[in-house]
Amino acid sequence: MLLRRIETFLRHSGMPWTKFGRLVAHDPRLVGDMRNGRVPREDLARRIEAFLENQTQSRETDHAL
């Protein structure tokens, strides 16, 4: 589930949910709305997935150094 992946990322990164929404969708209410049942359209869901994947790869690269 996409929201679960977002929540896990936020917990591990310490990023505020409003900042996540701004970075991914230019919408600081994105995560709050998803918590209340909003389902992102396919293009936004792909952007969220790409962002999460990019951040995961960046963290893994940083830890490998």
N, C-alpha and C positions, 0 to 999 in steps of 0.2 A: 504494500500500500504506500502510495506516494507521501501522504501526510506523515506516516510513521518514519519514513526515511528522512524527511525534513526535520521532524522533531529530534531524531537521533543526531543528525548533523548539528542542529542548534545546541543541543546539550553538550556535545563533544567540542564544538568550536567556541562556544561562549558568545556566539553572534546573536544580537537581538533579533527577534522575529521581524520587526519592522524594517531593519536594515536588509535582511534576506529578501523580503518582498521588494524593496526598492532596487536592489541589485539585479534581481531576476526578472521582474516584471514592471518596474517603475511604479509599484503599487505597495505602499507600506502596510496596507490592510490585507494583503494576500493571505498570509498564514492565519490571521485571525478569522478571515472569511472562510478559509478551508476548515478551520476548527469548528465552524458553525454550519458546515455542510456544503460549502461551495466546491464544485468540481471543475477544475480548470479544463479548458478546451485542449484538444490534442496538441496544437502548436505550443501552447504554454507549458503543458506537461513535458513535452520534449525539451524545452528550454530549461525547465527545472531539473530534469534528469541530467542534462549536459552540464549544468552548473555543479550539481552534486558530484558527478563523476570527475570533473575538472578539479574540484576542491579535494577530493579523495586522493587523486593522483599527485597533487601538489604536496599534500601532507606526507604521503608515502615517500616521495622524493626527498623532502626535507628530513625525514627520519633516517633515510639511507645514508645521508651525508654525515 
